[in-house]
Amino acid sequence: MPACEWPRGVAIVPPGIKESTNTDTITRTKPTQETHDKVPLSDFYSFESSKEMIGCLEQEQNSFEHAQPGYHAVMIAMRVATREISNWVWSTFW
């Protein structure tokens, strides 16, 4: 299902953005206003990008052409794999 058809969205609200801000301006997908959950950036592991970091990322991958210094990178999921026992353990955390 394309992101524009998702029934609800989450808007990560960076520092300096007021809670009452229209979330359509801070999200790429646009579910209806009523279906957005607003979550502060401080609830995630994140870091602010620098000009040097963006330059390195652009050299490695071509998908960062819209990134600008000051944008925040947010970890939204993590996959863990281990082989402590004879069978592998795979876990995904959202």
mmCIF file as gemmi writes it, N, C-alpha and C atoms, coordinates in Angstrom:
data_model
loop_
_atom_site.group_PDB
_atom_site.id
_atom_site.type_symbol
_atom_site.label_atom_id
_atom_site.label_alt_id
_atom_site.label_comp_id
_atom_site.label_asym_id
_atom_site.label_entity_id
_atom_site.label_seq_id
_atom_site.pdbx_PDB_ins_code
_atom_site.Cartn_x
_atom_site.Cartn_y
_atom_site.Cartn_z
_atom_site.occupancy
_atom_site.B_iso_or_equiv
_atom_site.pdbx_formal_charge
_atom_site.auth_seq_id
_atom_site.auth_asym_id
_atom_site.pdbx_PDB_model_num
ATOM 1 N N . MET Axp A 1 ? 0.844 -1.169 0 1 0 ? 1 A 1
ATOM 2 C CA . MET Axp A 1 ? 0 0 0 1 0 ? 1 A 1
ATOM 3 C C . MET Axp A 1 ? 0.896 1.24 0 1 0 ? 1 A 1
ATOM 4 N N . PRO Axp A 2 ? 0.663 2.156 -0.927 1 0 ? 2 A 1
ATOM 5 C CA . PRO Axp A 2 ? 1.458 3.384 -0.958 1 0 ? 2 A 1
ATOM 6 C C . PRO Axp A 2 ? 1.257 4.208 0.31 1 0 ? 2 A 1
ATOM 7 N N . ALA Axp A 3 ? 2.282 4.943 0.694 1 0 ? 3 A 1
ATOM 8 C CA . ALA Axp A 3 ? 2.228 5.731 1.929 1 0 ? 3 A 1
ATOM 9 C C . ALA Axp A 3 ? 1.071 6.718 1.937 1 0 ? 3 A 1
ATOM 10 N N . CYS Axp A 4 ? 0.689 7.257 0.786 1 0 ? 4 A 1
ATOM 11 C CA . CYS Axp A 4 ? -0.406 8.229 0.759 1 0 ? 4 A 1
ATOM 12 C C . CYS Axp A 4 ? -1.753 7.591 1.1 1 0 ? 4 A 1
ATOM 13 N N . GLU Axp A 5 ? -1.83 6.255 1.13 1 0 ? 5 A 1
ATOM 14 C CA . GLU Axp A 5 ? -3.072 5.564 1.466 1 0 ? 5 A 1
ATOM 15 C C . GLU Axp A 5 ? -3.078 5.003 2.891 1 0 ? 5 A 1
ATOM 16 N N . TRP Axp A 6 ? -2.002 5.213 3.639 1 0 ? 6 A 1
ATOM 17 C CA . TRP Axp A 6 ? -1.965 4.709 5.01 1 0 ? 6 A 1
ATOM 18 C C . TRP Axp A 6 ? -3.079 5.358 5.819 1 0 ? 6 A 1
ATOM 19 N N . PRO Axp A 7 ? -3.734 4.606 6.704 1 0 ? 7 A 1
ATOM 20 C CA . PRO Axp A 7 ? -4.858 5.166 7.458 1 0 ? 7 A 1
ATOM 21 C C . PRO Axp A 7 ? -4.46 6.16 8.545 1 0 ? 7 A 1
ATOM 22 N N . ARG Axp A 8 ? -3.225 6.146 8.98 1 0 ? 8 A 1
ATOM 23 C CA . ARG Axp A 8 ? -2.798 7.112 9.993 1 0 ? 8 A 1
ATOM 24 C C . ARG Axp A 8 ? -1.319 7.379 9.824 1 0 ? 8 A 1
ATOM 25 N N . GLY Axp A 9 ? -0.859 8.477 10.381 1 0 ? 9 A 1
ATOM 26 C CA . GLY Axp A 9 ? 0.543 8.847 10.276 1 0 ? 9 A 1
ATOM 27 C C . GLY Axp A 9 ? 1.069 9.327 11.607 1 0 ? 9 A 1
ATOM 28 N N . VAL Axp A 10 ? 2.384 9.423 11.7 1 0 ? 10 A 1
ATOM 29 C CA . VAL Axp A 10 ? 3.038 9.947 12.896 1 0 ? 10 A 1
ATOM 30 C C . VAL Axp A 10 ? 3.899 11.121 12.468 1 0 ? 10 A 1
ATOM 31 N N . ALA Axp A 11 ? 3.714 12.243 13.106 1 0 ? 11 A 1
ATOM 32 C CA . ALA Axp A 11 ? 4.519 13.422 12.847 1 0 ? 11 A 1
ATOM 33 C C . ALA Axp A 11 ? 5.53 13.55 13.974 1 0 ? 11 A 1
ATOM 34 N N . ILE Axp A 12 ? 6.818 13.503 13.634 1 0 ? 12 A 1
ATOM 35 C CA . ILE Axp A 12 ? 7.876 13.707 14.619 1 0 ? 12 A 1
ATOM 36 C C . ILE Axp A 12 ? 8.122 15.214 14.678 1 0 ? 12 A 1
ATOM 37 N N . VAL Axp A 13 ? 7.883 15.789 15.829 1 0 ? 13 A 1
ATOM 38 C CA . VAL Axp A 13 ? 7.929 17.242 15.988 1 0 ? 13 A 1
ATOM 39 C C . VAL Axp A 13 ? 9.321 17.644 16.488 1 0 ? 13 A 1
ATOM 40 N N . PRO Axp A 14 ? 10.126 18.289 15.622 1 0 ? 14 A 1
ATOM 41 C CA . PRO Axp A 14 ? 11.464 18.705 16.029 1 0 ? 14 A 1
ATOM 42 C C . PRO Axp A 14 ? 11.426 19.894 16.982 1 0 ? 14 A 1
ATOM 43 N N . PRO Axp A 15 ? 12.537 20.15 17.672 1 0 ? 15 A 1
ATOM 44 C CA . PRO Axp A 15 ? 12.586 21.3 18.575 1 0 ? 15 A 1
ATOM 45 C C . PRO Axp A 15 ? 12.294 22.588 17.815 1 0 ? 15 A 1
ATOM 46 N N . GLY Axp A 16 ? 11.583 23.491 18.45 1 0 ? 16 A 1
ATOM 47 C CA . GLY Axp A 16 ? 11.275 24.776 17.84 1 0 ? 16 A 1
ATOM 48 C C . GLY Axp A 16 ? 9.993 24.793 17.03 1 0 ? 16 A 1
ATOM 49 N N . ILE Axp A 17 ? 9.383 23.623 16.808 1 0 ? 17 A 1
ATOM 50 C CA . ILE Axp A 17 ? 8.107 23.56 16.1 1 0 ? 17 A 1
ATOM 51 C C . ILE Axp A 17 ? 7.013 23.466 17.144 1 0 ? 17 A 1
ATOM 52 N N . LYS Axp A 18 ? 6.049 24.355 17.069 1 0 ? 18 A 1
ATOM 53 C CA . LYS Axp A 18 ? 4.972 24.361 18.058 1 0 ? 18 A 1
ATOM 54 C C . LYS Axp A 18 ? 4.06 23.167 17.854 1 0 ? 18 A 1
ATOM 55 N N . GLU Axp A 19 ? 3.518 22.662 18.936 1 0 ? 19 A 1
ATOM 56 C CA . GLU Axp A 19 ? 2.623 21.506 18.909 1 0 ? 19 A 1
ATOM 57 C C . GLU Axp A 19 ? 1.424 21.737 17.997 1 0 ? 19 A 1
ATOM 58 N N . SER Axp A 20 ? 0.989 22.978 17.856 1 0 ? 20 A 1
ATOM 59 C CA . SER Axp A 20 ? -0.202 23.267 17.063 1 0 ? 20 A 1
ATOM 60 C C . SER Axp A 20 ? 0.095 23.394 15.573 1 0 ? 20 A 1
ATOM 61 N N . THR Axp A 21 ? 1.35 23.225 15.159 1 0 ? 21 A 1
ATOM 62 C CA . THR Axp A 21 ? 1.712 23.367 13.751 1 0 ? 21 A 1
ATOM 63 C C . THR Axp A 21 ? 0.959 22.36 12.903 1 0 ? 21 A 1
ATOM 64 N N . ASN Axp A 22 ? 0.523 22.775 11.736 1 0 ? 22 A 1
ATOM 65 C CA . ASN Axp A 22 ? -0.14 21.885 10.796 1 0 ? 22 A 1
ATOM 66 C C . ASN Axp A 22 ? 0.846 20.796 10.393 1 0 ? 22 A 1
ATOM 67 N N . THR Axp A 23 ? 0.532 19.544 10.681 1 0 ? 23 A 1
ATOM 68 C CA . THR Axp A 23 ? 1.475 18.454 10.438 1 0 ? 23 A 1
ATOM 69 C C . THR Axp A 23 ? 1.696 18.182 8.967 1 0 ? 23 A 1
ATOM 70 N N . ASP Axp A 24 ? 0.85 18.676 8.07 1 0 ? 24 A 1
ATOM 71 C CA . ASP Axp A 24 ? 1.09 18.488 6.65 1 0 ? 24 A 1
ATOM 72 C C . ASP Axp A 24 ? 2.397 19.141 6.221 1 0 ? 24 A 1
ATOM 73 N N . THR Axp A 25 ? 2.854 20.152 6.954 1 0 ? 25 A 1
ATOM 74 C CA . THR Axp A 25 ? 4.079 20.843 6.577 1 0 ? 25 A 1
ATOM 75 C C . THR Axp A 25 ? 5.325 20.122 7.079 1 0 ? 25 A 1
ATOM 76 N N . ILE Axp A 26 ? 5.167 19.136 7.971 1 0 ? 26 A 1
ATOM 77 C CA . ILE Axp A 26 ? 6.347 18.467 8.519 1 0 ? 26 A 1
ATOM 78 C C . ILE Axp A 26 ? 6.35 16.97 8.254 1 0 ? 26 A 1
ATOM 79 N N . THR Axp A 27 ? 5.47 16.495 7.38 1 0 ? 27 A 1
ATOM 80 C CA . THR Axp A 27 ? 5.462 15.078 7.005 1 0 ? 27 A 1
ATOM 81 C C . THR Axp A 27 ? 5.418 14.958 5.496 1 0 ? 27 A 1
ATOM 82 N N . ARG Axp A 28 ? 5.921 13.864 4.983 1 0 ? 28 A 1
ATOM 83 C CA . ARG Axp A 28 ? 5.888 13.628 3.547 1 0 ? 28 A 1
ATOM 84 C C . ARG Axp A 28 ? 4.55 13.041 3.122 1 0 ? 28 A 1
ATOM 85 N N . THR Axp A 29 ? 4.01 12.136 3.907 1 0 ? 29 A 1
ATOM 86 C CA . THR Axp A 29 ? 2.713 11.568 3.586 1 0 ? 29 A 1
ATOM 87 C C . THR Axp A 29 ? 1.653 12.456 4.199 1 0 ? 29 A 1
ATOM 88 N N . LYS Axp A 30 ? 0.476 12.454 3.655 1 0 ? 30 A 1
ATOM 89 C CA . LYS Axp A 30 ? -0.544 13.382 4.134 1 0 ? 30 A 1
ATOM 90 C C . LYS Axp A 30 ? -1.855 12.672 4.459 1 0 ? 30 A 1
ATOM 91 N N . PRO Axp A 31 ? -1.862 11.802 5.46 1 0 ? 31 A 1
ATOM 92 C CA . PRO Axp A 31 ? -3.161 11.325 5.927 1 0 ? 31 A 1
ATOM 93 C C . PRO Axp A 31 ? -3.926 12.516 6.498 1 0 ? 31 A 1
ATOM 94 N N . THR Axp A 32 ? -5.171 12.357 6.769 1 0 ? 32 A 1
ATOM 95 C CA . THR Axp A 32 ? -5.946 13.482 7.28 1 0 ? 32 A 1
ATOM 96 C C . THR Axp A 32 ? -5.373 13.972 8.599 1 0 ? 32 A 1
ATOM 97 N N . GLN Axp A 33 ? -5.58 15.231 8.877 1 0 ? 33 A 1
ATOM 98 C CA . GLN Axp A 33 ? -5.046 15.873 10.085 1 0 ? 33 A 1
ATOM 99 C C . GLN Axp A 33 ? -5.414 15.104 11.351 1 0 ? 33 A 1
ATOM 100 N N . GLU Axp A 34 ? -6.63 14.581 11.414 1 0 ? 34 A 1
ATOM 101 C CA . GLU Axp A 34 ? -7.11 13.911 12.626 1 0 ? 34 A 1
ATOM 102 C C . GLU Axp A 34 ? -6.374 12.597 12.898 1 0 ? 34 A 1
ATOM 103 N N . THR Axp A 35 ? -5.731 12.036 11.875 1 0 ? 35 A 1
ATOM 104 C CA . THR Axp A 35 ? -5.104 10.726 12.045 1 0 ? 35 A 1
ATOM 105 C C . THR Axp A 35 ? -3.617 10.814 12.358 1 0 ? 35 A 1
ATOM 106 N N . HIS Axp A 36 ? -3.095 12.008 12.575 1 0 ? 36 A 1
ATOM 107 C CA . HIS Axp A 36 ? -1.678 12.166 12.928 1 0 ? 36 A 1
ATOM 108 C C . HIS Axp A 36 ? -1.492 12.072 14.442 1 0 ? 36 A 1
ATOM 109 N N . ASP Axp A 37 ? -0.549 11.267 14.856 1 0 ? 37 A 1
ATOM 110 C CA . ASP Axp A 37 ? -0.08 11.306 16.236 1 0 ? 37 A 1
ATOM 111 C C . ASP Axp A 37 ? 1.169 12.164 16.233 1 0 ? 37 A 1
ATOM 112 N N . LYS Axp A 38 ? 1.231 13.161 17.097 1 0 ? 38 A 1
ATOM 113 C CA . LYS Axp A 38 ? 2.413 14.019 17.188 1 0 ? 38 A 1
ATOM 114 C C . LYS Axp A 38 ? 3.297 13.512 18.311 1 0 ? 38 A 1
ATOM 115 N N . VAL Axp A 39 ? 4.561 13.23 17.97 1 0 ? 39 A 1
ATOM 116 C CA . VAL Axp A 39 ? 5.515 12.672 18.917 1 0 ? 39 A 1
ATOM 117 C C . VAL Axp A 39 ? 6.742 13.572 18.931 1 0 ? 39 A 1
ATOM 118 N N . PRO Axp A 40 ? 7.216 13.98 20.112 1 0 ? 40 A 1
ATOM 119 C CA . PRO Axp A 40 ? 8.402 14.849 20.146 1 0 ? 40 A 1
ATOM 120 C C . PRO Axp A 40 ? 9.66 14.091 19.717 1 0 ? 40 A 1
ATOM 121 N N . LEU Axp A 41 ? 10.56 14.801 19.094 1 0 ? 41 A 1
ATOM 122 C CA . LEU Axp A 41 ? 11.826 14.227 18.641 1 0 ? 41 A 1
ATOM 123 C C . LEU Axp A 41 ? 12.581 13.576 19.794 1 0 ? 41 A 1
ATOM 124 N N . SER Axp A 42 ? 12.436 14.118 20.993 1 0 ? 42 A 1
ATOM 125 C CA . SER Axp A 42 ? 13.156 13.591 22.162 1 0 ? 42 A 1
ATOM 126 C C . SER Axp A 42 ? 12.729 12.167 22.527 1 0 ? 42 A 1
ATOM 127 N N . ASP Axp A 43 ? 11.629 11.663 21.957 1 0 ? 43 A 1
ATOM 128 C CA . ASP Axp A 43 ? 11.201 10.287 22.219 1 0 ? 43 A 1
ATOM 129 C C . ASP Axp A 43 ? 11.964 9.268 21.375 1 0 ? 43 A 1
ATOM 130 N N . PHE Axp A 44 ? 12.827 9.725 20.487 1 0 ? 44 A 1
ATOM 131 C CA . PHE Axp A 44 ? 13.583 8.852 19.588 1 0 ? 44 A 1
ATOM 132 C C . PHE Axp A 44 ? 15.082 9.03 19.804 1 0 ? 44 A 1
ATOM 133 N N . TYR Axp A 45 ? 15.849 8.038 19.37 1 0 ? 45 A 1
ATOM 134 C CA . TYR Axp A 45 ? 17.288 8.208 19.253 1 0 ? 45 A 1
ATOM 135 C C . TYR Axp A 45 ? 17.488 8.971 17.952 1 0 ? 45 A 1
ATOM 136 N N . SER Axp A 46 ? 18.125 10.127 18.024 1 0 ? 46 A 1
ATOM 137 C CA . SER Axp A 46 ? 18.29 10.945 16.826 1 0 ? 46 A 1
ATOM 138 C C . SER Axp A 46 ? 19.558 11.782 16.931 1 0 ? 46 A 1
ATOM 139 N N . PHE Axp A 47 ? 19.942 12.349 15.796 1 0 ? 47 A 1
ATOM 140 C CA . PHE Axp A 47 ? 21.051 13.305 15.791 1 0 ? 47 A 1
ATOM 141 C C . PHE Axp A 47 ? 20.812 14.307 14.676 1 0 ? 47 A 1
ATOM 142 N N . GLU Axp A 48 ? 21.42 15.47 14.836 1 0 ? 48 A 1
ATOM 143 C CA . GLU Axp A 48 ? 21.289 16.535 13.848 1 0 ? 48 A 1
ATOM 144 C C . GLU Axp A 48 ? 22.408 16.41 12.827 1 0 ? 48 A 1
ATOM 145 N N . SER Axp A 49 ? 22.071 16.543 11.556 1 0 ? 49 A 1
ATOM 146 C CA . SER Axp A 49 ? 23.07 16.384 10.494 1 0 ? 49 A 1
ATOM 147 C C . SER Axp A 49 ? 23.915 17.655 10.339 1 0 ? 49 A 1
ATOM 148 N N . SER Axp A 50 ? 25.136 17.447 9.88 1 0 ? 50 A 1
ATOM 149 C CA . SER Axp A 50 ? 26.044 18.561 9.6 1 0 ? 50 A 1
ATOM 150 C C . SER Axp A 50 ? 26.351 18.565 8.097 1 0 ? 50 A 1
ATOM 151 N N . LYS Axp A 51 ? 26.943 19.637 7.621 1 0 ? 51 A 1
ATOM 152 C CA . LYS Axp A 51 ? 27.296 19.746 6.205 1 0 ? 51 A 1
ATOM 153 C C . LYS Axp A 51 ? 28.28 18.644 5.805 1 0 ? 51 A 1
ATOM 154 N N . GLU Axp A 52 ? 29.247 18.366 6.662 1 0 ? 52 A 1
ATOM 155 C CA . GLU Axp A 52 ? 30.245 17.335 6.375 1 0 ? 52 A 1
ATOM 156 C C . GLU Axp A 52 ? 29.605 15.947 6.301 1 0 ? 52 A 1
ATOM 157 N N . MET Axp A 53 ? 28.695 15.668 7.225 1 0 ? 53 A 1
ATOM 158 C CA . MET Axp A 53 ? 28.021 14.369 7.25 1 0 ? 53 A 1
ATOM 159 C C . MET Axp A 53 ? 27.198 14.164 5.978 1 0 ? 53 A 1
ATOM 160 N N . ILE Axp A 54 ? 26.474 15.179 5.562 1 0 ? 54 A 1
ATOM 161 C CA . ILE Axp A 54 ? 25.657 15.078 4.356 1 0 ? 54 A 1
ATOM 162 C C . ILE Axp A 54 ? 26.54 14.866 3.136 1 0 ? 54 A 1
ATOM 163 N N . GLY Axp A 55 ? 27.671 15.538 3.094 1 0 ? 55 A 1
ATOM 164 C CA . GLY Axp A 55 ? 28.612 15.35 1.983 1 0 ? 55 A 1
ATOM 165 C C . GLY Axp A 55 ? 29.095 13.915 1.888 1 0 ? 55 A 1
ATOM 166 N N . CYS Axp A 56 ? 29.401 13.302 3.014 1 0 ? 56 A 1
ATOM 167 C CA . CYS Axp A 56 ? 29.836 11.896 3.027 1 0 ? 56 A 1
ATOM 168 C C . CYS Axp A 56 ? 28.709 10.975 2.582 1 0 ? 56 A 1
ATOM 169 N N . LEU Axp A 57 ? 27.497 11.222 3.046 1 0 ? 57 A 1
ATOM 170 C CA . LEU Axp A 57 ? 26.354 10.388 2.674 1 0 ? 57 A 1
ATOM 171 C C . LEU Axp A 57 ? 26.043 10.498 1.186 1 0 ? 57 A 1
ATOM 172 N N . GLU Axp A 58 ? 26.158 11.689 0.628 1 0 ? 58 A 1
ATOM 173 C CA . GLU Axp A 58 ? 25.89 11.879 -0.798 1 0 ? 58 A 1
ATOM 174 C C . GLU Axp A 58 ? 26.899 11.123 -1.648 1 0 ? 58 A 1
ATOM 175 N N . GLN Axp A 59 ? 28.136 11.001 -1.167 1 0 ? 59 A 1
ATOM 176 C CA . GLN Axp A 59 ? 29.148 10.249 -1.904 1 0 ? 59 A 1
ATOM 177 C C . GLN Axp A 59 ? 28.844 8.751 -1.877 1 0 ? 59 A 1
ATOM 178 N N . GLU Axp A 60 ? 28.306 8.26 -0.759 1 0 ? 60 A 1
ATOM 179 C CA . GLU Axp A 60 ? 28.016 6.836 -0.599 1 0 ? 60 A 1
ATOM 180 C C . GLU Axp A 60 ? 26.716 6.423 -1.277 1 0 ? 60 A 1
ATOM 181 N N . GLN Axp A 61 ? 25.69 7.238 -1.16 1 0 ? 61 A 1
ATOM 182 C CA . GLN Axp A 61 ? 24.366 6.931 -1.707 1 0 ? 61 A 1
ATOM 183 C C . GLN Axp A 61 ? 23.827 8.166 -2.386 1 0 ? 61 A 1
ATOM 184 N N . ASN Axp A 62 ? 23.01 7.964 -3.373 1 0 ? 62 A 1
ATOM 185 C CA . ASN Axp A 62 ? 22.495 9.098 -4.133 1 0 ? 62 A 1
ATOM 186 C C . ASN Axp A 62 ? 21.138 9.585 -3.63 1 0 ? 62 A 1
ATOM 187 N N . SER Axp A 63 ? 20.671 9.082 -2.493 1 0 ? 63 A 1
ATOM 188 C CA . SER Axp A 63 ? 19.319 9.413 -2.042 1 0 ? 63 A 1
ATOM 189 C C . SER Axp A 63 ? 19.277 10.539 -1.004 1 0 ? 63 A 1
ATOM 190 N N . PHE Axp A 64 ? 20.335 11.285 -0.858 1 0 ? 64 A 1
ATOM 191 C CA . PHE Axp A 64 ? 20.376 12.345 0.157 1 0 ? 64 A 1
ATOM 192 C C . PHE Axp A 64 ? 20.458 13.736 -0.465 1 0 ? 64 A 1
ATOM 193 N N . GLU Axp A 65 ? 20.027 13.887 -1.723 1 0 ? 65 A 1
ATOM 194 C CA . GLU Axp A 65 ? 20.182 15.177 -2.383 1 0 ? 65 A 1
ATOM 195 C C . GLU Axp A 65 ? 19.325 16.269 -1.774 1 0 ? 65 A 1
ATOM 196 N N . HIS Axp A 66 ? 18.266 15.917 -1.028 1 0 ? 66 A 1
ATOM 197 C CA . HIS Axp A 66 ? 17.407 16.928 -0.409 1 0 ? 66 A 1
ATOM 198 C C . HIS Axp A 66 ? 17.792 17.234 1.039 1 0 ? 66 A 1
ATOM 199 N N . ALA Axp A 67 ? 18.748 16.504 1.573 1 0 ? 67 A 1
ATOM 200 C CA . ALA Axp A 67 ? 19.148 16.718 2.968 1 0 ? 67 A 1
ATOM 201 C C . ALA Axp A 67 ? 19.877 18.052 3.105 1 0 ? 67 A 1
ATOM 202 N N . GLN Axp A 68 ? 19.666 18.693 4.241 1 0 ? 68 A 1
ATOM 203 C CA . GLN Axp A 68 ? 20.32 19.96 4.531 1 0 ? 68 A 1
ATOM 204 C C . GLN Axp A 68 ? 20.883 19.921 5.942 1 0 ? 68 A 1
ATOM 205 N N . PRO Axp A 69 ? 21.955 20.684 6.205 1 0 ? 69 A 1
ATOM 206 C CA . PRO Axp A 69 ? 22.46 20.758 7.58 1 0 ? 69 A 1
ATOM 207 C C . PRO Axp A 69 ? 21.346 21.195 8.525 1 0 ? 69 A 1
ATOM 208 N N . GLY Axp A 70 ? 21.275 20.55 9.676 1 0 ? 70 A 1
ATOM 209 C CA . GLY Axp A 70 ? 20.235 20.862 10.642 1 0 ? 70 A 1
ATOM 210 C C . GLY Axp A 70 ? 19.076 19.893 10.604 1 0 ? 70 A 1
ATOM 211 N N . TYR Axp A 71 ? 18.968 19.089 9.528 1 0 ? 71 A 1
ATOM 212 C CA . TYR Axp A 71 ? 17.937 18.057 9.49 1 0 ? 71 A 1
ATOM 213 C C . TYR Axp A 71 ? 18.264 16.999 10.535 1 0 ? 71 A 1
ATOM 214 N N . HIS Axp A 72 ? 17.263 16.317 11.029 1 0 ? 72 A 1
ATOM 215 C CA . HIS Axp A 72 ? 17.462 15.287 12.045 1 0 ? 72 A 1
ATOM 216 C C . HIS Axp A 72 ? 17.318 13.898 11.438 1 0 ? 72 A 1
ATOM 217 N N . ALA Axp A 73 ? 18.245 13.014 11.781 1 0 ? 73 A 1
ATOM 218 C CA . ALA Axp A 73 ? 18.14 11.6 11.426 1 0 ? 73 A 1
ATOM 219 C C . ALA Axp A 73 ? 17.542 10.892 12.636 1 0 ? 73 A 1
ATOM 220 N N . VAL Axp A 74 ? 16.526 10.066 12.407 1 0 ? 74 A 1
ATOM 221 C CA . VAL Axp A 74 ? 15.782 9.43 13.485 1 0 ? 74 A 1
ATOM 222 C C . VAL Axp A 74 ? 15.789 7.921 13.277 1 0 ? 74 A 1
ATOM 223 N N . MET Axp A 75 ? 16.152 7.177 14.317 1 0 ? 75 A 1
ATOM 224 C CA . MET Axp A 75 ? 16.094 5.719 14.234 1 0 ? 75 A 1
ATOM 225 C C . MET Axp A 75 ? 14.674 5.298 14.593 1 0 ? 75 A 1
ATOM 226 N N . ILE Axp A 76 ? 13.982 4.679 13.631 1 0 ? 76 A 1
ATOM 227 C CA . ILE Axp A 76 ? 12.602 4.264 13.872 1 0 ? 76 A 1
ATOM 228 C C . ILE Axp A 76 ? 12.467 2.749 13.991 1 0 ? 76 A 1
ATOM 229 N N . ALA Axp A 77 ? 13.5 2.019 13.605 1 0 ? 77 A 1
ATOM 230 C CA . ALA Axp A 77 ? 13.447 0.563 13.714 1 0 ? 77 A 1
ATOM 231 C C . ALA Axp A 77 ? 14.861 0.019 13.827 1 0 ? 77 A 1
ATOM 232 N N . MET Axp A 78 ? 14.959 -1.184 14.351 1 0 ? 78 A 1
ATOM 233 C CA . MET Axp A 78 ? 16.267 -1.815 14.509 1 0 ? 78 A 1
ATOM 234 C C . MET Axp A 78 ? 16.077 -3.324 14.403 1 0 ? 78 A 1
ATOM 235 N N . ARG Axp A 79 ? 16.986 -3.99 13.721 1 0 ? 79 A 1
ATOM 236 C CA . ARG Axp A 79 ? 16.948 -5.438 13.618 1 0 ? 79 A 1
ATOM 237 C C . ARG Axp A 79 ? 18.165 -6.002 14.349 1 0 ? 79 A 1
ATOM 238 N N . VAL Axp A 80 ? 17.927 -7.013 15.177 1 0 ? 80 A 1
ATOM 239 C CA . VAL Axp A 80 ? 18.985 -7.649 15.952 1 0 ? 80 A 1
ATOM 240 C C . VAL Axp A 80 ? 19.023 -9.133 15.583 1 0 ? 80 A 1
ATOM 241 N N . ALA Axp A 81 ? 20.211 -9.641 15.316 1 0 ? 81 A 1
ATOM 242 C CA . ALA Axp A 81 ? 20.368 -11.066 15.027 1 0 ? 81 A 1
ATOM 243 C C . ALA Axp A 81 ? 21.489 -11.605 15.905 1 0 ? 81 A 1
ATOM 244 N N . THR Axp A 82 ? 21.306 -12.8 16.428 1 0 ? 82 A 1
ATOM 245 C CA . THR Axp A 82 ? 22.326 -13.41 17.267 1 0 ? 82 A 1
ATOM 246 C C . THR Axp A 82 ? 22.293 -14.927 17.105 1 0 ? 82 A 1
ATOM 247 N N . ARG Axp A 83 ? 23.401 -15.552 17.405 1 0 ? 83 A 1
ATOM 248 C CA . ARG Axp A 83 ? 23.466 -17.004 17.333 1 0 ? 83 A 1
ATOM 249 C C . ARG Axp A 83 ? 24.037 -17.535 18.652 1 0 ? 83 A 1
ATOM 250 N N . GLU Axp A 84 ? 23.414 -17.148 19.731 1 0 ? 84 A 1
ATOM 251 C CA . GLU Axp A 84 ? 23.818 -17.594 21.057 1 0 ? 84 A 1
ATOM 252 C C . GLU Axp A 84 ? 23.489 -19.073 21.267 1 0 ? 84 A 1
ATOM 253 N N . ILE Axp A 85 ? 22.466 -19.549 20.562 1 0 ? 85 A 1
ATOM 254 C CA . ILE Axp A 85 ? 22.061 -20.953 20.627 1 0 ? 85 A 1
ATOM 255 C C . ILE Axp A 85 ? 22.204 -21.532 19.223 1 0 ? 85 A 1
ATOM 256 N N . SER Axp A 86 ? 21.918 -22.789 19.049 1 0 ? 86 A 1
ATOM 257 C CA . SER Axp A 86 ? 22.132 -23.42 17.739 1 0 ? 86 A 1
ATOM 258 C C . SER Axp A 86 ? 21.236 -22.818 16.651 1 0 ? 86 A 1
ATOM 259 N N . ASN Axp A 87 ? 20.087 -22.303 17.017 1 0 ? 87 A 1
ATOM 260 C CA . ASN Axp A 87 ? 19.226 -21.612 16.056 1 0 ? 87 A 1
ATOM 261 C C . ASN Axp A 87 ? 19.449 -20.109 16.152 1 0 ? 87 A 1
ATOM 262 N N . TRP Axp A 88 ? 19.434 -19.46 15.022 1 0 ? 88 A 1
ATOM 263 C CA . TRP Axp A 88 ? 19.584 -18.009 15.009 1 0 ? 88 A 1
ATOM 264 C C . TRP Axp A 88 ? 18.351 -17.341 15.595 1 0 ? 88 A 1
ATOM 265 N N . VAL Axp A 89 ? 18.539 -16.217 16.251 1 0 ? 89 A 1
ATOM 266 C CA . VAL Axp A 89 ? 17.434 -15.413 16.759 1 0 ? 89 A 1
ATOM 267 C C . VAL Axp A 89 ? 17.426 -14.105 15.974 1 0 ? 89 A 1
ATOM 268 N N . TRP Axp A 90 ? 16.292 -13.81 15.356 1 0 ? 90 A 1
ATOM 269 C CA . TRP Axp A 90 ? 16.103 -12.566 14.607 1 0 ? 90 A 1
ATOM 270 C C . TRP Axp A 90 ? 14.986 -11.784 15.272 1 0 ? 90 A 1
ATOM 271 N N . SER Axp A 91 ? 15.229 -10.532 15.61 1 0 ? 91 A 1
ATOM 272 C CA . SER Axp A 91 ? 14.204 -9.693 16.226 1 0 ? 91 A 1
ATOM 273 C C . SER Axp A 91 ? 14.193 -8.335 15.539 1 0 ? 91 A 1
ATOM 274 N N . THR Axp A 92 ? 13.011 -7.807 15.348 1 0 ? 92 A 1
ATOM 275 C CA . THR Axp A 92 ? 12.854 -6.477 14.785 1 0 ? 92 A 1
ATOM 276 C C . THR Axp A 92 ? 12.094 -5.633 15.793 1 0 ? 92 A 1
ATOM 277 N N . PHE Axp A 93 ? 12.623 -4.467 16.104 1 0 ? 93 A 1
ATOM 278 C CA . PHE Axp A 93 ? 11.999 -3.56 17.063 1 0 ? 93 A 1
ATOM 279 C C . PHE Axp A 93 ? 11.579 -2.296 16.336 1 0 ? 93 A 1
ATOM 280 N N . TRP Axp A 94 ? 10.327 -1.9 16.517 1 0 ? 94 A 1
ATOM 281 C CA . TRP Axp A 94 ? 9.778 -0.686 15.909 1 0 ? 94 A 1
ATOM 282 C C . TRP Axp A 94 ? 9.563 0.347 16.98 1 0 ? 94 A 1
